[in-house]
Amino acid sequence: MTFDEMVEEVYTHTNRRSWVAETRQALISAARHYHAVENWGNDRVENTYAIPVPAYTIDVAKDTAWPNLRVFEWIRKWDPTGVDPFTGLMSGAAGNFFENKDAGVLVNGYGQEIANVYYELGSNVRFISNTSVANIKFSYLAWPTLYPYSSFNSWFMTKMPELLIVNAALRIAILATDAAKVRTYTALDAQNYVDALAAFATLKAK
């Protein structure tokens, strides 16, 4: 189903075809809501990133390494030329994990700087390592592209469009202060969420 087809479905539910901008925004808000409430496996991205200048302390731009970042699951050191201990092949070897830390808690009880950690610093992520880092491997949960609506690409649109359609209809009913429809679509929305949980396995981020 396309975005425009979902808009037509929402019109069928709301009978408010003149609410063009409101309906589009309701669908976008529905998608943002449902991508945020669970850590869906379909939102997971795993990849590697080569540090342009290897170092012990590194700042990496979020938009460069992690497009549409919502939340990290894990980040670790990575040697792309290392030997895989399970296969014996020179297909890459994983190193230590980086631990997510608050920027204000970067020393241990002895006043020493903690190594192998990362923290978010505005539009960057800063890594502090006990070895020079040239490559990292990671897993994160990504937002879908929602704007402009012509580029809308939520996987719900193809796998479970009714989740977004009903939630958008509920939002329109709230805007229209239609109490009866709000009650009806609140119940439908809740059931669709239960169905989505049953259909798509979820894993919580670390």
C-alpha positions as CSV (number, residue, x, y, z in Angstrom):
1,M,0.0,0.0,0.0
2,T,1.3,3.5,-0.8
3,F,1.0,6.6,1.4
4,D,-1.7,8.1,-0.9
5,E,-3.7,4.8,-0.7
6,M,-3.5,5.0,3.1
7,V,-4.8,8.6,3.0
8,E,-7.8,7.3,1.0
9,E,-8.4,4.6,3.6
10,V,-8.4,7.2,6.4
11,Y,-10.9,9.3,4.5
12,T,-13.1,6.2,4.3
13,H,-13.0,6.0,8.1
14,T,-13.4,9.7,8.9
15,N,-15.5,11.0,6.0
16,R,-13.4,14.2,6.2
17,R,-11.9,14.3,2.7
18,S,-11.4,18.1,3.0
19,W,-8.9,17.5,5.8
20,V,-6.0,16.8,3.5
21,A,-3.1,18.2,5.5
22,E,-4.5,17.0,8.8
23,T,-4.9,13.4,7.4
24,R,-1.3,13.3,6.1
25,Q,0.0,14.6,9.4
26,A,-2.1,12.1,11.3
27,L,-0.5,9.2,9.3
28,I,3.0,10.6,9.9
29,S,2.3,11.0,13.6
30,A,0.9,7.5,13.7
31,A,4.0,6.1,12.2
32,R,6.3,8.0,14.5
33,H,4.2,6.8,17.5
34,Y,4.3,3.1,16.6
35,H,8.0,3.1,15.6
36,A,8.7,4.6,19.0
37,V,6.6,2.4,21.3
38,E,8.5,-0.8,20.6
39,N,12.0,-1.8,19.5
40,W,10.9,-3.6,16.4
41,G,13.3,-6.0,14.7
42,N,12.4,-4.4,11.4
43,D,13.9,-1.1,12.6
44,R,17.2,-2.7,13.3
45,V,20.3,-1.8,11.3
46,E,23.7,-3.6,11.7
47,N,26.7,-2.3,9.9
48,T,30.4,-1.4,10.2
49,Y,32.1,2.0,9.9
50,A,35.7,2.9,9.1
51,I,37.1,5.7,11.2
52,P,38.7,8.2,8.8
53,V,41.6,8.9,11.2
54,P,42.2,6.1,13.7
55,A,42.7,7.4,17.3
56,Y,42.1,6.7,20.9
57,T,39.4,9.5,21.3
58,I,37.1,9.9,18.3
59,D,34.1,12.0,17.4
60,V,31.8,10.5,14.8
61,A,28.9,12.5,13.2
62,K,25.6,10.6,13.8
63,D,24.2,11.4,10.4
64,T,27.3,10.0,8.8
65,A,27.6,6.7,10.5
66,W,24.0,6.1,11.8
67,P,21.3,7.6,9.4
68,N,18.0,8.1,11.2
69,L,19.4,7.0,14.5
70,R,16.8,6.4,17.2
71,V,18.7,4.4,19.8
72,F,21.9,2.3,19.9
73,E,21.8,-1.4,20.8
74,W,25.5,-2.0,20.9
75,I,28.8,-0.8,19.5
76,R,32.1,-2.7,19.5
77,K,35.6,-2.6,18.0
78,W,36.0,-4.4,14.7
79,D,39.0,-5.7,12.7
80,P,37.8,-6.3,9.1
81,T,41.0,-8.2,8.3
82,G,40.9,-10.3,11.5
83,V,40.3,-14.0,11.7
84,D,36.8,-15.1,12.7
85,P,37.3,-17.4,15.7
86,F,34.3,-19.6,14.8
87,T,35.1,-20.2,11.1
88,G,38.9,-19.6,11.0
89,L,38.4,-17.4,8.0
90,M,39.9,-14.0,7.6
91,S,36.4,-12.4,7.4
92,G,36.7,-10.0,10.4
93,A,37.1,-10.3,14.1
94,A,35.0,-8.5,16.8
95,G,36.7,-6.7,19.6
96,N,35.6,-5.2,22.9
97,F,32.2,-3.6,23.3
98,F,32.0,0.1,24.0
99,E,29.8,0.9,27.1
100,N,27.4,3.7,26.9
101,K,28.1,6.2,29.6
102,D,26.8,9.6,30.7
103,A,29.3,12.3,29.8
104,G,29.5,13.3,33.5
105,V,30.6,9.9,34.7
106,L,33.8,9.2,32.8
107,V,36.2,8.4,35.7
108,N,36.3,5.5,38.0
109,G,36.6,5.5,41.8
110,Y,40.4,6.1,41.5
111,G,40.0,9.2,39.5
112,Q,41.1,7.5,36.3
113,E,39.4,8.0,33.0
114,I,37.3,5.1,31.9
115,A,38.2,3.5,28.5
116,N,36.1,1.7,25.9
117,V,33.1,3.9,26.4
118,Y,31.0,6.2,24.3
119,Y,28.5,9.0,24.9
120,E,26.4,11.3,22.7
121,L,27.7,14.8,22.3
122,G,25.2,16.9,20.3
123,S,25.2,15.8,16.7
124,N,28.3,13.5,17.4
125,V,29.1,10.4,19.3
126,R,32.4,10.4,21.2
127,F,34.4,7.3,21.7
128,I,37.2,6.9,24.3
129,S,39.3,3.7,23.8
130,N,42.3,2.1,25.4
131,T,43.5,1.3,21.9
132,S,43.6,3.2,18.6
133,V,40.3,2.5,16.8
134,A,40.1,2.2,13.1
135,N,36.8,0.4,12.7
136,I,33.6,-0.2,14.6
137,K,30.7,-2.6,14.3
138,F,27.3,-1.7,15.6
139,S,23.5,-2.3,15.9
140,Y,21.0,0.5,16.2
141,L,17.3,1.1,15.8
142,A,16.5,3.6,13.1
143,W,13.6,5.9,12.5
144,P,11.9,5.5,9.1
145,T,11.9,8.5,6.7
146,L,8.6,10.3,7.3
147,Y,9.1,13.7,5.7
148,P,8.3,14.8,3.1
149,Y,5.3,12.5,2.8
150,S,6.2,11.7,-0.8
151,S,9.3,9.9,0.7
152,F,7.4,8.2,3.5
153,N,8.8,4.6,3.9
154,S,7.6,3.0,7.1
155,W,7.6,-0.8,6.8
156,F,4.1,-0.7,8.5
157,M,2.8,0.8,5.2
158,T,3.4,-2.6,3.5
159,K,3.3,-5.1,6.3
160,M,0.4,-3.8,8.5
161,P,-1.1,-0.6,7.1
162,E,-4.2,-0.9,9.2
163,L,-2.1,-0.1,12.3
164,L,-1.4,3.4,10.8
165,I,-4.7,3.9,9.2
166,V,-6.8,3.3,12.3
167,N,-4.5,5.3,14.5
168,A,-4.6,8.2,12.0
169,A,-8.4,8.0,12.0
170,L,-8.4,8.1,15.8
171,R,-6.3,11.3,15.7
172,I,-8.7,12.9,13.2
173,A,-11.7,11.9,15.5
174,I,-9.9,13.6,18.4
175,L,-9.3,16.7,16.3
176,A,-13.0,16.7,15.3
177,T,-14.1,16.1,18.9
178,D,-16.2,13.2,17.8
179,A,-16.5,11.4,21.1
180,A,-18.3,8.3,19.7
181,K,-15.6,7.7,17.1
182,V,-12.8,8.3,19.6
183,R,-14.2,5.5,21.8
184,T,-14.6,3.2,18.8
185,Y,-11.2,3.9,17.3
186,T,-9.4,3.8,20.6
187,A,-10.5,0.2,21.0
188,L,-9.6,-0.7,17.4
189,D,-6.2,0.9,17.8
190,A,-5.5,-1.0,20.9
191,Q,-6.4,-4.3,19.2
192,N,-4.2,-3.5,16.2
193,Y,-1.3,-2.9,18.5
194,V,-1.8,-6.3,20.2
195,D,-2.0,-7.9,16.7
196,A,1.3,-6.1,15.7
197,L,3.1,-7.4,18.7
198,A,1.9,-11.0,17.9
199,A,2.9,-10.7,14.2
200,F,6.3,-9.0,14.5
201,A,8.8,-10.3,17.1
202,T,10.4,-7.5,19.2
203,L,13.7,-7.3,21.0
204,K,14.4,-4.7,23.6
205,A,17.5,-2.5,23.1
206,K,20.3,-2.9,25.6
